[in-house]
Amino acid sequence: MKISGRKFLVTGGTGFIGSSLVKSLVESGATVRSLDNDSRGSRRRLGKTASDVELITGDIRDAGAVMQAAKGMDSICHLAYVNGTEFFYTKPDLVLDVAVRGMVNVIDATLGQNVGELVLASSSEVYQTPPTVPTDETVPLSVPDPLNPRYSYGGGKIIAELMALNYGRAHIPRVLVFRPHNAYGIDMGWEHVIPQLAMRTARLQQAAGAKSKKVQLPIQGTGQERRSFIYIDDLVSGVMKVIEKGEHLGIYHVGTTDEVTIAELAREIGHALGVEVEVVPGKLQPGGTQRRCPDITKLRALGFAPRTGLREGVETTARWYAEHLDQAPPPDPAK
């Protein structure tokens, strides 16, 4: 389905992924409206594109605001959510409130305004610890322990998927679900693994002095935990393929199949900042998975191929965070 000439509402449109999607939609000729309360988003992420977007400040939990924002739209891309691993543990009630109340409001607005398409951003966190890696879209979703607050995030995404897909069967002409796998890039927030490792490394480098070329970097876990990371430009390219070519009720992984250990990632960050990193293992947060990597066969069939290698993407991202240390929250002494 072509994008040019269509009208899109992007919830969470000033967030990290949302703002990049907004820019890509505008560049493709779409008319775009953004709904975000800017609690973690920022209009600066849109840059010059902001003047081409209808920006609405509102909370996804406000049913009236969502209903009004959906008026006249051809598609709703629902990305509004509370992301950042530390929030899963410290604010699980907020994570779930935004997830569930927000999804109810989006479904109601889709139906109430006769919007023909709903595109839902899910997450690799719906799998937690997948039984097979690389993991395809048919692997069972799970909440291993309802008492662990970490699963507030993945649990909320599972609920959102169930609602989108089941309402889509009977009431919404086209429903698409994409599951990002560890997207990263500049200005993505302060609470994620790459920004946190970059900022810790930069601070250690500053403390050690200009002559020091080696730092000891404390991390969570052994460092042998494995992930695959996708640069933001590639992620949005994949999402655009889903919107253009995805099938109704289709679920698509968006990521890369290039795996890296957290220790290797830390050393790549050190390389970007011109310092040798020696990893100091620590305790892994309860519920942290040992390995996560997507099978992206379905997305490749739509014509997707990631272009940004880990070294290139990490270099850009790590240097940005090192240059913006003065804007970062103060480090938590407990970490």
N, C-alpha and C positions, 0 to 999 in steps of 0.2 A: 504494500500500500504506500502510495507516495506521501511525502511529508509536506512538500511545498503547497501553500494555500490552505492548509488545515489549521485549526485553532486548538492549542494545547494549554491545559492548566497543569502546571508543575507544582505539587505541594512540596515544601522543603526546597523551594527554588533558589534560596540564597545559601544553601548548605554546600558542602564540598562537592558531592556528586551532583546534586541538583543544579547548582550554578553552571557546572560544565555541560550538563545536558541542555539547560536553557540556551546557552551560547551556541551549541551545536544545532539545536532546532531552529534558532533564528537564522543561522548561517545557511540552513537548508531551505529557507523560504517560508517557514511557519510563522503564524501569529502566536505569541506566547504570553501567558499570564502566570505570575508567580504568587503563591500564597505561602507565607512564612512568618512566624512571630519573631524571627531574628534572634532568638535566645542563644543559638549557637551558630546561626548563619550570619552572613554579612553581605550587604549590597555591593561592597567594594569588590567582591569576587567576580561580579559580572562585568566590571570594567566599563568599557565604552558601550557594551551591549545593553547596559541598564536603561539607556535612553530609548531602546527599541522594545522594551518589555513593560507590560502593565504590572506594576509591583503593588501587591496588596499585603498589608501587615495584618496578620490574624492568626489565631491559634487553631490548629487542626482539631482540637477538642471542642471548638465552638461550632455547633451544628449549623447555625444561621450563617456564619461566615463562610463555611465550606459550601453550603447550598448556593449562596450568592456568587461565590467565585466560580462555580461550575456552570453558571448560566451562559448559554450560547457556545459552549465548548464542544469540539468533536472528540476530544480525548482527554483523559485525566491520567497523568503520570504521578503516581503516589509514592513520594520519597520521604515525606515528613516523618521523622522518628528521632529517638534519642540514641545516639551512637557513642562509642568510646567505652572500652572495657571497664574502666574504673567506675563508670556510672552503673554498669550492670550489678556491681557489688554494693555500691553506696546508695543508689536511688532506684531500686527495682520497682517500687510502687509507681514512680513517675514513668519509668520505661514502659510498664504495662498499661498505664493510663493512656499514654500517648498512642501506644500500639493498638489497643482494643477500641477505645473511644474514637480515635482517629479513623480507624478502618470502618467502623459503623457509620460515621458521618460521611465518609467517602462513598460507600455503597449507597447510602440514602440519597446523596447528591447526584450520583451517576444515574440512578433510577428516576429521581425527581426532576432532573433537568434533561432527561432523555439523551444522555451522552452515550455514544455508541461504542466507545472503547475505553478500557481500563488497563493501564500498564502498572504493575506492582513491583516495587523493589523489595526483594526478600533478602536472604543472606546465606552464606555458607554455614552460619551458626545453627541452622535448622537441623544439621546432622550431628552436632557435638562431636562425638568420637565415631566416625564412620567405619563400618566393618570392612569396606573395601576402598583402597586408594590406588590409582586415581578413582574418584567417586563420580558416578554418573547420576543423572536426575531421578533415577528410579530407586535409589537407596532409601530405606525407611527413615523418616524424620523422628526425632526423639527428644524427650525431656527426661534425662536419666534420674534426676533427683529434684523434686519440687521444693525441697528445703534449701537448695543452693540458689542464692539470689542471682548468680551468673545466668541462669537459664531464663530469667525474665526476658532477656533480649530474644533468644532463639524461640522461646515459647510464644512470645508476641508475634513473631514472624510466621510461625506455624498457623496461629489463629488467623492472621491476615490472609495467608494463602488459601486456607480452607474457605474463608468467606468469599474471596474473589472468585475462586474456581467454581464453587457451588452456586453462587448467584449467577455466575457467567453461563452456567449450563442452561438456565431457563430465562434469564432476564437481560443479559448484556451481550450484544452481538459479538464483541471481540474482547477477550481477556488474555493478557500476556503476563507472565511472571519471569523475572530475571533474578538470578542469585549471584551477586558479586562475591568474588573471593579475594579478600585482602587488597582492596584498592588503596593507592597511596599517591602522594604528590605534594607540591608546595601548598601551604596554607590550608591543610586538611584538618586543623585543630591540634590540640596539645596532648590529647589523651591516648594516642595510638602508639603502636610499638616503634615504628620508624622515627616519628618525631621525638619520642621519649629517649630512644637510644642516641639520636643525633644531639639532642640538647645535653644529655649527660656527658657524652664524649666531648662536646665543645666546652662545657664547664670544667671538666677534668683537665682538658688541654690548657685552658686559661690558668687554672690553679697551679699546674706543673711548671708553667713558664715557657717562654719562646724556645729555649734550648732543648726542651724535652721532646722526644719523638715517640714516646711510648706511654700509654696510660693503662691502668687496670680498671675495667668497666664491670661493675656489678650488674647482673641481670636476674630475671626471674626464670627459674628452671635450670636445667643442665646445660642448655645451649644446643643440645642435639635435637630439640623439637624442630619439626620440619613444616615449612609453609611454602606456598607459591604466591607471589605478589604481582599485581597488575597495575601498571602506571595509568593514571587517570585518563589520559588521552585515549589509550587503548580500550579502557573500560567503556567510555562513552561511545567509541566507535562500535563496540559490540552491542551496546544497548540500541543504538540507531539501527543496526542490522535486525535486531529483534522487532523493533517497531515497524520497519519497512517490510520484513519478510516472514515474521513469526506466524505460526498457525494458532488459531483460536484454542484457548486452554493449554497453550504450549508453555513449558517450563524450560528455561535455558540457563546454563552456567555461563558466567562471564568471568574469565580469568586466564591464566596461563598454566601450562603443564611443567614449567621450569621450577623445580623445587630447590630450596635452600635451607640450611639449618640456621637457627637464630644466631649461633656463633659466627657462621659465615657472613650472615647479614651484618652483624656488628663490625666485623673486619672490613666489609665493603664500605660501611659508614666511616670507619677510620681512614680508609684509603681516600675517600672523598675529601676528608678534612686534613689530610696530610699527616696522620699520626697512626702508629701501630697500636692496635687494640688487643689487650690480653683480657679475655673474658673471665669473670669471677662468678661461678654458678651460685644460684640462690634457690629459694623455695618457690615452686610453681603454685600459682593461685589455684584453689580447689576448682576442679572442673575443666582446667586447661587441657586441651587435647595434644597428643604427641605428634600428630601428622595430619595435614590437610592439603589436598591437591585435587583440583577438579578434572574430570574428563570433559573436554569441550567439543566433542565430536558433533553434537547437534548444532552448536553455534558455527563451527567451521563449515558445515553444510550450507549455511546461509551466506557464506563468503567472508567470514571473519578470520583475520590473522593478526595477532599482536605484533607490534613493530618496535617497541621500546625495550631494550635489554635492561636487566637489573642494574648493571653498573651505571649505565647512562641515567636511568631514572633515579637511582639512589643518590648519585652525585648531585643532580639538580636539587633534589629534595633536602638532603642533609645540609648542603651549603646554604639553602634558604633559611633553614631553622637556626643554623649557627649565626647567620647574619641578623636574625630577629630575636635573639636571646633576651634583649631588653624588653620585649613585648610579652614574653612568656610568663605564666604564673610562677611564683617562687617554687623551688624544688621541695618535695615532701621529704623531710628528714627520715621518715619511717620507711622510705623505699630505697 
